[in-house]
Amino acid sequence: MTSSERGEGKGPPEGRLAYLGSLAGGLAHEVKNPLSTMLINLGLLREDLEAAPGNPERILKRVGLLEREVKRLDQLVQSFLRLARGFDLAPRPTDLNALLRELVEFVEPEARRQGVAIRASLEESLPSIRVDRGLLRQAVLNLLVNARQAMPRGGDLLLRTFLDGACAVIEVTDTGSGMSPEVLARCFDAYFSTKKGGTGLGLSMTRRIVEEHGGSIEVWSEVGRGTRFTVRLPVEGRRPPAP
C-alpha cells in the first residue's frame, strides 16, 4: 500500500487525519495491554508482600504508589481511545431534568463539604429528548465537577435547563475565579489542563459527546466573575427557526 493510499503525504487532509487517528488508536491499544499486565502483577506482588513476615510497610507503600500511577495511565489510555474512536451512541427517549436531578444528588455531598451550593432551575415543560443516557451523564458530570473544582473556597453552582427553539439547553454556571483569555481559548483542547495531575481530556470528551449527539457547546468566562458552559441538544420533531 502506498503512502497516498494510507492517507499520508499529499492526500486530502481528512484522509491524513483518519490515518493518524487510526494509528494513534492502535498505539493506545498496544500500550493498554502491558499496563493491564503490570497492574495484575503489582496486585500479586502486593499479596505476596502482605503475607511476608514483618509486613514491609515501605515496600508496600511503593507498590501502592505504582498501582495508583498505572491505574491513572490506564484510565488516560481508555479515555484517549474513546476520544479517538468516537462513541457508539445508544440513544433513547430521556427525561433530561430527571437525569440532571440524579447528577445533582450524586455531586451534592462533596460540593456541600467544599462550601459550594448547587441551585437547580429546571424548566418543567422540557420535552423528552433522544440521547445516550450514560454518555450524556458523563458529559454533564464533567462540567459539574469542573465547576465545583473552580470554587475551592466555596461559591454557587447554577444548573439550568430551558427550551430554545429546536434545542434543549443545559447551562452550568459557577462563581469561581474564571478563566483568562489564554486558558479560555484552549479549554477544549485535548491534554490541556491547568490542574495539577489533570489529564486535560474531560472537556474534550464532553465536547465530543455533545457534538456526536448533533449538539453544540459554548463557554463564557471572565476572570473574577466565573464561568458558564452552555450545551444545546436537538429536540426530535422540532425544526430550527427559519433564517
C-alpha positions in Angstrom: 0.0 0.0 0.0 1.4 3.4 -0.9 1.6 6.4 1.4 -1.2 8.2 -0.6 -3.5 5.2 -0.2 -3.0 5.3 3.5 -3.8 8.9 3.7 -0.2 10.1 4.2 1.8 12.6 2.1 -0.1 14.9 0.0 -3.5 13.3 0.3 -6.7 15.1 1.4 -6.5 16.5 5.0 -9.4 14.3 6.1 -7.5 11.2 4.8 -4.4 12.1 6.8 -6.5 12.8 9.9 -8.3 9.4 9.6 -4.9 7.6 9.2 -3.4 9.4 12.2 -6.5 8.7 14.3 -6.3 5.0 13.4 -2.5 5.0 14.1 -3.0 6.7 17.4 -5.8 4.4 18.4 -3.7 1.4 17.6 -0.8 2.7 19.6 -3.0 3.4 22.6 -4.4 -0.1 22.4 -0.9 -1.6 22.4 0.0 0.5 25.4 -3.1 -0.6 27.3 -2.3 -4.3 27.2 1.1 -4.1 29.1 -0.5 -1.6 31.5 -3.1 -4.2 32.4 -0.4 -6.9 32.8 1.6 -4.6 35.1 -1.5 -3.8 37.2 -2.2 -7.6 37.7 1.4 -8.3 38.6 1.5 -5.4 41.0 -1.6 -6.8 42.7 0.0 -10.2 43.0 3.2 -8.6 44.4 1.2 -6.7 47.0 -0.5 -10.0 48.1 3.0 -11.7 48.5 4.3 -8.7 50.5 1.3 -8.6 52.8 1.8 -12.3 53.5 5.6 -11.9 54.1 7.0 -11.9 57.6 7.3 -8.4 59.1 4.8 -6.9 56.6 7.4 -4.5 54.9 5.5 -1.2 55.0 7.9 0.9 53.0 7.8 -1.5 50.1 4.0 -1.8 50.3 3.7 2.0 50.1 5.9 2.0 47.0 3.8 -0.8 45.4 0.7 1.2 46.2 2.1 4.3 44.5 3.0 2.2 41.4 -0.6 0.8 41.4 -2.1 4.2 41.5 0.1 5.5 38.7 -0.6 2.5 36.5 -4.3 2.9 37.1 -4.1 6.6 36.2 -2.3 5.8 33.0 -4.8 3.0 32.1 -7.7 5.4 32.6 -5.9 8.0 30.5 -5.4 5.5 27.7 -9.0 4.4 27.9 -10.2 8.0 27.7 -7.9 8.6 24.7 -9.3 5.5 22.9 -12.9 6.7 23.4 -11.9 10.2 22.2 -10.0 9.0 19.2 -12.5 6.4 18.0 -15.7 8.1 18.9 -18.7 6.7 20.7 -21.3 4.1 19.7 -24.4 6.0 20.7 -27.4 4.1 22.0 -30.0 7.0 22.1 -33.4 6.6 23.7 -36.1 8.9 24.9 -34.8 10.6 28.1 -36.2 12.9 30.7 -33.3 15.4 30.8 -34.4 17.0 34.0 -34.7 13.7 35.8 -31.2 12.8 34.6 -29.8 16.1 35.9 -31.5 15.7 39.3 -29.8 12.4 39.7 -26.5 14.0 38.9 -27.1 16.8 41.5 -27.8 14.1 44.2 -24.5 12.5 43.2 -22.3 15.5 43.4 -24.0 17.5 46.1 -22.4 15.8 49.2 -18.9 16.6 48.0 -20.0 20.1 46.9 -21.5 20.8 50.3 -18.3 19.8 52.1 -16.5 22.3 49.9 -18.9 25.1 50.6 -20.5 25.0 47.2 -24.3 25.5 47.0 -25.9 23.8 43.9 -29.0 25.7 42.7 -31.1 23.9 40.0 -33.6 25.8 37.8 -35.1 23.2 35.5 -37.8 24.0 33.1 -40.6 21.6 33.8 -42.2 21.7 30.3 -38.9 20.5 28.7 -39.8 17.7 26.2 -38.1 14.3 26.2 -35.0 14.1 24.1 -33.3 11.1 22.4 -29.8 10.8 23.9 -27.3 8.1 25.1 -28.1 8.4 28.7 -24.8 7.1 30.0 -22.6 9.3 27.7 -24.6 12.5 28.3 -24.4 11.8 32.1 -20.7 11.6 31.8 -20.5 14.8 29.7 -22.6 16.9 32.2 -20.8 15.3 35.2 -17.5 16.6 33.7 -19.0 20.1 33.7 -20.3 19.9 37.2 -17.0 18.6 38.6 -15.1 21.3 36.7 -17.4 23.9 38.2 -17.0 22.6 41.7 -13.2 22.5 41.4 -13.2 26.1 40.2 -14.6 27.1 43.6 -12.1 25.7 46.2 -13.3 28.2 48.7 -17.0 27.8 48.1 -19.5 29.5 45.9 -22.6 29.0 43.9 -23.2 26.4 41.1 -26.2 27.1 39.0 -27.6 24.3 36.8 -30.3 25.5 34.4 -32.4 23.9 31.6 -34.7 25.6 29.1 -36.1 25.2 25.6 -34.6 27.4 22.9 -36.3 26.8 19.6 -35.4 23.3 18.4 -32.9 22.7 21.2 -33.0 21.7 24.8 -30.4 23.8 26.6 -28.3 22.9 29.7 -26.3 25.7 31.4 -23.7 25.1 34.1 -22.5 28.3 35.8 -20.1 28.8 38.6 -19.0 31.8 40.6 -15.3 30.8 40.6 -12.2 32.7 39.6 -12.9 32.4 35.9 -10.5 31.7 33.1 -8.0 34.1 31.4 -8.5 34.6 27.7 -5.5 32.4 27.0 -6.9 29.5 29.0 -10.4 30.1 27.6 -9.1 29.7 24.1 -7.6 26.3 24.9 -10.1 24.8 27.4 -11.4 22.2 25.0 -8.0 21.2 23.7 -7.1 17.6 24.4 -4.4 17.2 27.1 -4.6 20.9 28.1 -5.1 21.3 31.8 -4.4 23.9 34.5 -5.0 21.4 37.3 -2.2 19.5 39.0 -2.4 15.9 37.9 -5.3 16.7 35.4 -5.4 14.7 32.2 -6.9 17.5 30.1 -9.4 15.1 28.5 -12.6 15.9 30.4 -13.8 18.9 28.4 -12.5 17.4 25.1 -14.6 14.4 25.8 -17.6 16.4 26.8 -17.5 18.4 23.6 -17.1 15.2 21.5 -20.1 13.6 23.2 -22.3 16.7 22.7 -21.3 17.0 19.1 -21.9 13.3 18.3 -25.5 13.9 19.6 -25.8 16.7 16.9 -25.5 19.4 19.6 -23.1 22.2 20.4 -21.3 23.5 23.5 -20.1 27.1 24.2 -18.3 28.7 27.1 -18.2 32.1 28.6 -15.7 33.1 31.3 -14.3 36.2 32.8 -11.6 36.4 35.4 -13.1 37.2 38.8 -16.7 36.6 37.7 -16.9 32.9 36.9 -17.6 30.5 34.0 -20.7 29.4 32.2 -20.9 26.3 29.8 -24.0 26.2 27.5 -24.9 22.9 25.9 -27.5 22.7 23.2 -29.1 19.4 22.2 -31.6 18.9 19.4 -35.2 18.0 20.3 -36.6 15.3 18.0 -39.5 16.6 15.9 -38.7 20.3 16.3 -37.3 22.4 13.4 -34.9 25.2 13.9 -36.4 28.7 13.1 -36.1 29.8 9.5 -33.1 32.2 8.9 
